Amino acid sequence: MSQGSELGKIEKEVEEALGGFFENIGQSAMGFLESLGGMALMSLRTISSLFKYHFPLQPFLSACEFVGVRSLNLISVVALFTGMVLALQFAVGLERFGLKIDVGQVVGISIIRELGPVLTSLMVAARVGSGIASELGSMVVTEQVLAIEALGANPVHKLVLPRVLATTWMTPVLVVAADIIGVLGGMWIAYIEAGVTPRYYLEQIQRTVSVDDFFSGLSKSIFFGFFIGIISCYQGLQTKGGTVGVGESTTHAVVYSSLIVFISDFFLTKLFILF
C-alpha cells in the first residue's frame, strides 16, 4: 500500500511539473504572438501618422542627433577593430595557400555585405534601442503619455514617429561610415602584416565589391533601423510596474532588436540573392 501511494504521489508530481512546463511554453508563445501583433499594429499606425499629421521636424532632428551623431564614436571603434581583426585573421589564414596579398578582397566583401550592416545595427540596438525604451518607459510610468493623450495629441505621432524615422534614416548613414572605417582599418593591418600596399588593397576591393554588394548591405540596414525603432518604442510604451518595469522593457528592447536583426538578415539576404 505504501509503495502504491508513493508511486501515485510521484506520478502526480511529474504530471504537475509537465503541466507547468507546457503551460509556461504556451504562455510564452501567446505573449510572443501578442507582442508581434502589437508591433505590427504600431508599425501601421506609425506609417499612417506620417501622412495624417504634419511632419515632426524638430523632434526628428533631435532624434537623428541622438541616433546618429552620438553613436558615431561607438560605431567607429567597433568598425575599426572589426576590419583590423578580419585583416589579421585572413592574412594568417591565406598565408597557408600563398594568397596573403589578396586579403583585401575578403575583408572588403565581408564588411560591406554583412559585418558592417549587422554589427552597426547591433550597436544601434544596444545604445539607441535601450535609450528609447527607457525614455518612453519612464514617460509611461510617470503618466506623461496619458497627459499627451489628455491634451488630444497622438502619442504615436509625438513619440514614436520621430524615433522610428530617425533609426530608419540614420542606421544606413552609420553603416556607410562603418564600412569606410572598417575597410581602412583592414588596409592598415594588411599593410603591416601582409605587406599589401594601400593602392593594391583598394584596387582589390574595387574589383571584388560590386555596387549591388554595397546597396545590398545598405538596404538591409534600412529594415534593421526600422525594426529597432518599432521594437524599442513598443517595449517602452508597454512598460508596467514602475522602475522595475522600465528595466525589463529596456532589456526586452535590446534582446528582441538584436534577435530580429539576425533573423531578418537571413531572409533579407535570401531575398536580395533571388532578385
N, C-alpha and C positions, 0 to 999 in steps of 0.2 A: 504494500500500500504506500509506504513512504517513498519507494523508488518511482512509482507511478505518479505520485504528486510532484516529486522533484522534476520528472521529465515534463509534466504538464506545465510546471512553472517556467522551465527553461524555454519550452515552445512558445509560451505566451510572451516571454521577454524578447525572443527572437522576432516574433510577429510584430510586436510593438516597435522594435528597432527598425525592422524593414519598412513598416508603415510610415514611421517618422522620416526615414531616409527618402522614400519615394514622394512623400508629401513635401519635403524641402525642395526636391528636384522640380516638382510641379509648380510650387510657389515661385521658384527662381525663373522657370520658363515663362510663367504668366507675367511676372514682373518685367522680364526682358521684352516680351511682346508688347506689354503696355507702354514701356519706355520707347520702344521702336515706333509704335503708333503715335505717341505724343510728340516725338521728334519730327516725324513725317508731317503731322498737323502743323507744328510750329514752322516747318520749312515753307509750307503753303501760305501760312499767314504772313511770314516774313516777305516772301516774294510778292504777295498781293499788296502788302502795305507799301512796297516800293513804288507802285503805280497809283495807289489810292490816296496817299498823302504827299505833302511836299518833301523834297529830299532833305534829310537832316545833315546839312553840310558841316556845321561846326562840330557836332558830336562825331561825325565820320572822320574829320581831320584829327580830332583828339585821339580817336581810337587807332587811326593809322600811325600816329606818333607812338602810341603805346605798343602796338604790334610790331611795327617796322623799325623805327629809329632805336628804340630801347632794347630791341632784340638783336641788333646788328652785331654788337660786340660778342655776344654768346655764339651766334651763328658763325662768325668769322673764326673764332678759336676752334670750334668743332670742325669746320670745313678745312682749316689749315692742317690740323693734325690728322684728319682723315686722309687727305691727299698725301701727307708725308708717310703715314703708316702704309698706305697702299703701295706707294713707290718703293718703300724699303722692302716690304714683303715680296713683291713681284720681282724686284731686282735680284733678290736672293734666289727665288724660285726659278726664274727664267734663266739664271746663270747656268743651271744644270744642262740646259738644252742649247746653250750658246746664243740665247735670244735676249740677253740682258739689255741691249741697246733699244729694244722695242718696248720698253716698259711704258712709254708714253701712250701707246695705243690702248693698253689695258686700263691704265689709270683714267684716261680721258673718257672712255666709254662707260666705265663703272660709275664714275662720279656723275656724269651728265645724264645718264639714263636712269640710274637707280639711287645711288647713295646720296647725291645732292638733294633731290626732292624728298626722299624718305627721312633722312636724318634731320633736315631742316624742319620738316613737318613735325617730327617728334619733339624737337626743341621748342617749336611754337606751341605744341600741345602742353608741354611741361611748364613753360613760363607763362604764356598768354592764356591758355585754357584754364589753368589754375587761378590766374588773376581774375578772369571774367567770372568764373563760377563763385569764387569767394566774394567778389564785389556784389554780384546780384544776390547771392545768398544772404549777405549782410543786409541788403536792402529789403529782402523779404522778411527777415527776422525782425527788423526794426519798423516794419509796416510802411516803408516808403513806397513800395509797389502799390499797396492799397490806396495810399494817398494820391498817387498818379491816376489810378482808376477813378477815385472820387472826384478828381478835378475834370473828368471827362476825357482824358487823354488815353491813347492806346499804348500800353506798356510794350507791346511787341515793336511798335514803330519807334518809341522813345528809347528803349533799352536794347532790344535785340538787333534790329536792322542795322544800326551803325557798326556794331561789333562784328556781325556776320559779314557785312560788306568789307570791313577793314581786314579781317582774316583772309577773306577770299581774294582781295586785291593785293595785300602786302606779302602773302606767302610766296607767290611766284617771284616777286621782286627780291625777296630774301634768297630764294633758290638760285636766281641768276648770280647774285653776289657770292653765294656759297660755291657755285660751280667755278667761278673765276678764281676765287681764293684757293679752293681745293686743287685746281689744276696747277696754279702757281706753286703751292706747297709741294706737290709731287714733282714739279720741274726742279725745284731746289734740291730735293733729295736724289733725284735721278742724276743730276749733275755731280753731286758729291759721291754717291755710292757706285754709279754705273758709268760715270764719265760722259754722259749724254749731254751734248751742248743744248742750250735753250732753243736755238733755232731748229735743230733736228727734232727736238721734243715737240715743239709746237707744230712742225710740219707733219709729224706722225698723227697728232690729234686732228689736224685739218684733213688728213687723208682718211682717217678712220671714222670720226664722228660726223655724221651727216646732219643736215638741217632737220630731218624727221626725228632723229635721236634727241636733238635739243628740244624740239617742240613737244615730243612725247613726254619727257620729264617735266616740262613747263606746264603742259595741260593737266597732268596728274596732280600737280601742286595746287591748281585751282580747285579741284574737287577736294583735296585734302584740307585746304583752308576753309572751304565751306562747311565740311563735316565738323571740323574742330570748333568753328564758331557756333554752329547749331547745337552740338552736344554740350558745349560749355554753358551756353545760355540756358538750355533746357534744364540741365542739372542745377544750375544756380537758382532758377525760378521755382524748382521743385523742392527747395530746401525746407526741412521741417525739424523741429526740435532744438531751436536756439543755436548757440555757438557750436555745440557738438554736431548739429546737422550741417552747419557751414563747412566744417572739416570733412564730413562724409561726402558732401556734394563736390567739394574740391577734389578729393581722391577719386571719386567716380568719374569726374570730368576728364582727368588726366588718363586714367586707365582705359576708359571707353574710347577716348580720342586716339590713344596710341594703338589700341586694337583695331579700330576702324581704318587707320592709316595702313596697317599691314594687310588687312583683309581686302580693302578696296584696291590696294596696289596690285595685287594678283589679278583681279578681274579687269582693272583698267589696262594693265599691261597686255592681257589676253585680248581685250577689245581693240587696242591700238595695233596689235600684230595682225589681227584679222582685217582691219580696214586701213 
